[in-house]
Amino acid sequence: MKPTYLIAIFIGIVLCASCEDILEEVDISNETVTVLAPLNDVVLTTNTVNFNWNGIEEARSYRFQLARPDFENAQQIVLDSTLAVDTLGNVKTQVQQTLVNGQYQWRVKALNGGFETAYFTNGFTVNGDEDLDVTPPNTPQLVAPVDGTEQDAAVVNFSWTRTDVPGTAERDSIYFFSDASLTTSVGKDIGANKTYSASFATGTYYWFVKAFDAAGNESDDSEAFSFTIN
């Protein structure tokens, strides 16, 4: 049998297998995602909300959306996530989110490779801790030493700026690395009044700052600067 003929047979088998996979995709468009909690019009006295629904057997992912106060008059889309099948073939049917007090609406739909259900939508109210802080601190902006600084003195004085956010107390942590990829840590500490001082041996170092608050929120990492001690 000629090699080209064998190749043609192999390609035909692969194409047929692919066609079969497409043909076997189950149409779930007429199915309904059954919501377990929170149910429509419920009032929750906790700020940590667990969203749960029953899975559809043929679903490969779920689209979850959360709006405040509702989708028609949305002031904020709090969450818009796709929960996809994992390596074990499982798909999560739960989302947890901490929310400030107010009215919300959430919806979820199931999807597979070729079909999707309609959204199932519920509204609810959160009436928990009115002083809850869920706002992360602002991202620090590095000031000194400027990026690429070289100096002979071993003592380095660091400074950065960041506007505090109303809420719980905030603090800044400063991180040091010996490589530009920020994988080899050489230390970290807490700044005071957006400043910090320390002594360093000869070499090149990289640093960034990140802010945290007492409620457990955290900012994004600042950009990373480098400095060299000669």
C-alpha positions as CSV (number, residue, x, y, z in Angstrom):
1,M,0.0,0.0,0.0
2,K,1.4,3.4,-1.0
3,P,2.5,5.8,1.8
4,T,0.3,8.6,0.4
5,Y,-2.7,6.3,0.6
6,L,-2.0,5.5,4.2
7,I,-1.7,9.2,5.0
8,A,-5.1,9.8,3.3
9,I,-6.7,7.1,5.4
10,F,-5.2,8.5,8.6
11,I,-6.5,12.0,7.8
12,G,-9.9,10.6,7.0
13,I,-10.1,8.8,10.4
14,V,-9.1,12.0,12.3
15,L,-11.7,14.1,10.4
16,C,-14.4,11.5,11.1
17,A,-13.5,11.4,14.8
18,S,-13.7,15.2,14.9
19,C,-17.1,15.2,13.1
20,E,-18.3,12.6,15.6
21,D,-17.3,14.8,18.5
22,I,-19.2,17.7,17.1
23,L,-22.3,15.5,16.4
24,E,-22.3,14.2,19.9
25,E,-22.4,17.7,21.5
26,V,-25.7,17.6,23.5
27,D,-28.1,20.5,23.0
28,I,-28.7,22.0,26.4
29,S,-30.5,25.1,25.2
30,N,-33.8,24.0,26.6
31,E,-32.6,23.0,30.0
32,T,-32.7,25.2,33.1
33,V,-30.0,25.9,35.7
34,T,-31.7,25.3,39.1
35,V,-30.6,27.9,41.6
36,L,-30.2,26.9,45.2
37,A,-29.2,30.1,47.0
38,P,-29.6,32.9,47.4
39,L,-33.2,32.7,46.3
40,N,-35.2,35.6,44.8
41,D,-36.0,38.5,47.2
42,V,-34.2,37.0,50.1
43,V,-32.6,39.3,52.7
44,L,-29.2,38.2,54.0
45,T,-27.7,39.3,57.3
46,T,-24.2,38.2,56.4
47,N,-21.9,40.0,54.0
48,T,-20.2,36.8,52.8
49,V,-22.6,35.4,50.2
50,N,-22.4,31.8,48.8
51,F,-24.0,31.4,45.4
52,N,-25.0,27.8,44.6
53,W,-26.8,26.1,41.8
54,N,-27.4,22.5,40.5
55,G,-25.2,21.5,37.7
56,I,-26.3,20.3,34.3
57,E,-24.7,17.0,33.3
58,E,-23.7,18.1,29.8
59,A,-22.4,21.5,30.8
60,R,-18.7,22.3,30.2
61,S,-18.8,25.7,31.9
62,Y,-21.0,28.3,33.7
63,R,-21.2,32.0,33.1
64,F,-21.8,33.8,36.4
65,Q,-22.7,37.5,36.7
66,L,-23.4,39.8,39.7
67,A,-24.7,43.3,39.4
68,R,-25.7,46.1,41.8
69,P,-28.6,46.9,42.2
70,D,-29.7,45.0,39.1
71,F,-28.8,44.3,35.5
72,E,-31.2,46.7,33.9
73,N,-30.0,49.7,36.1
74,A,-26.5,48.4,36.9
75,Q,-24.4,50.9,38.8
76,Q,-21.7,48.2,39.0
77,I,-21.0,44.8,37.5
78,V,-19.5,43.3,40.6
79,L,-18.5,40.0,39.1
80,D,-18.5,38.5,35.6
81,S,-16.8,35.1,35.5
82,T,-16.7,31.9,33.5
83,L,-16.3,28.7,35.6
84,A,-14.8,26.1,33.2
85,V,-14.3,22.4,33.5
86,D,-11.1,21.4,35.3
87,T,-8.6,18.7,34.6
88,L,-10.7,16.1,36.4
89,G,-13.7,16.9,34.3
90,N,-15.5,18.8,37.1
91,V,-17.2,22.2,36.9
92,K,-17.7,24.4,40.0
93,T,-21.3,25.2,40.8
94,Q,-20.5,27.7,43.6
95,V,-19.1,31.2,43.9
96,Q,-18.4,33.0,47.2
97,Q,-18.2,36.8,47.3
98,T,-18.1,39.4,50.2
99,L,-20.4,42.2,49.5
100,V,-21.2,45.6,51.2
101,N,-24.9,46.2,52.1
102,G,-27.3,46.9,49.3
103,Q,-29.4,45.3,46.6
104,Y,-28.0,42.9,44.1
105,Q,-29.1,40.7,41.2
106,W,-27.2,37.6,40.0
107,R,-27.6,35.2,37.1
108,V,-26.0,32.0,35.8
109,K,-26.2,30.0,32.6
110,A,-24.7,26.7,31.5
111,L,-22.6,26.3,28.3
112,N,-21.0,23.5,26.3
113,G,-19.1,23.6,23.0
114,G,-22.1,24.4,20.9
115,F,-25.1,25.3,23.1
116,E,-26.0,27.4,26.1
117,T,-29.1,27.7,28.4
118,A,-30.9,30.9,29.1
119,Y,-29.8,32.9,32.2
120,F,-31.6,32.2,35.5
121,T,-31.8,35.4,37.4
122,N,-32.4,36.2,41.1
123,G,-32.4,39.4,43.2
124,F,-31.4,39.7,46.8
125,T,-30.5,42.2,49.5
126,V,-27.5,42.2,51.8
127,N,-28.1,43.7,55.3
128,G,-25.0,42.8,57.3
129,D,-22.2,44.9,58.7
130,E,-22.8,48.5,57.5
131,D,-19.1,49.3,58.2
132,L,-17.7,46.5,56.2
133,D,-14.5,47.4,54.3
134,V,-14.2,45.7,50.9
135,T,-12.2,48.4,49.1
136,P,-8.6,47.6,48.5
137,P,-5.9,50.2,49.2
138,N,-4.6,52.3,46.3
139,T,-1.5,51.0,44.5
140,P,1.8,52.6,45.8
141,Q,3.8,54.8,43.5
142,L,7.5,54.5,44.0
143,V,9.5,57.8,44.4
144,A,13.0,57.1,45.6
145,P,15.6,55.9,44.9
146,V,14.7,56.4,41.2
147,D,14.8,53.4,39.0
148,G,18.4,52.5,38.0
149,T,20.1,54.5,40.8
150,E,23.7,53.8,41.6
151,Q,25.3,54.8,44.9
152,D,28.4,54.1,47.0
153,A,26.7,54.4,50.4
154,A,25.3,51.2,51.8
155,V,22.3,52.8,53.4
156,V,19.3,53.3,51.1
157,N,16.4,55.6,51.8
158,F,13.2,54.5,50.2
159,S,10.0,56.5,49.7
160,W,6.7,56.2,47.8
161,T,3.3,57.8,47.6
162,R,-0.2,56.4,48.1
163,T,-3.5,58.1,48.9
164,D,-5.3,56.3,51.8
165,V,-8.7,54.9,51.2
166,P,-11.4,55.6,53.9
167,G,-12.0,52.5,56.0
168,T,-9.7,50.3,58.1
169,A,-6.1,51.0,58.8
170,E,-3.6,50.6,56.0
171,R,0.1,49.6,55.9
172,D,2.7,49.2,53.2
173,S,5.1,46.2,52.8
174,I,8.3,46.6,50.9
175,Y,9.9,43.7,49.1
176,F,13.5,43.2,47.9
177,F,14.9,40.8,45.3
178,S,18.3,40.1,43.7
179,D,17.0,39.4,40.2
180,A,14.9,41.3,37.7
181,S,12.3,38.4,37.5
182,L,11.6,39.0,41.3
183,T,12.0,35.3,42.1
184,T,15.0,35.4,44.5
185,S,13.9,37.3,47.7
186,V,16.5,39.0,49.8
187,G,14.0,40.4,52.4
188,K,10.8,42.3,53.1
189,D,9.7,44.7,55.8
190,I,6.9,47.1,56.7
191,G,7.3,50.8,55.9
192,A,6.5,53.7,58.1
193,N,4.7,56.8,56.8
194,K,5.5,55.6,53.3
195,T,9.3,55.5,53.9
196,Y,11.9,52.9,54.7
197,S,15.7,52.7,55.2
198,A,18.1,49.8,55.2
199,S,21.7,48.8,54.5
200,F,22.7,46.7,51.5
201,A,25.8,44.8,50.5
202,T,27.4,45.5,47.1
203,G,25.2,44.5,44.2
204,T,22.1,45.2,42.2
205,Y,18.7,44.9,43.9
206,Y,15.0,45.2,42.8
207,W,12.2,46.4,45.0
208,F,8.4,47.1,45.0
209,V,5.8,48.0,47.5
210,K,2.3,46.6,48.2
211,A,-0.4,48.0,50.5
212,F,-2.7,46.0,52.9
213,D,-5.5,47.0,55.2
214,A,-6.9,45.5,58.5
215,A,-9.9,44.1,56.7
216,G,-7.7,41.8,54.6
217,N,-7.8,43.8,51.3
218,E,-4.6,44.3,49.4
219,S,-3.5,46.6,46.5
220,D,-1.8,45.6,43.3
221,D,2.0,45.5,43.4
222,S,3.7,48.7,42.5
223,E,6.0,48.8,39.6
224,A,9.5,47.4,40.4
225,F,12.6,49.7,40.6
226,S,16.2,48.7,40.7
227,F,19.2,50.2,42.5
228,T,22.9,49.3,42.7
229,I,25.3,49.6,45.6
230,N,28.9,50.0,44.2
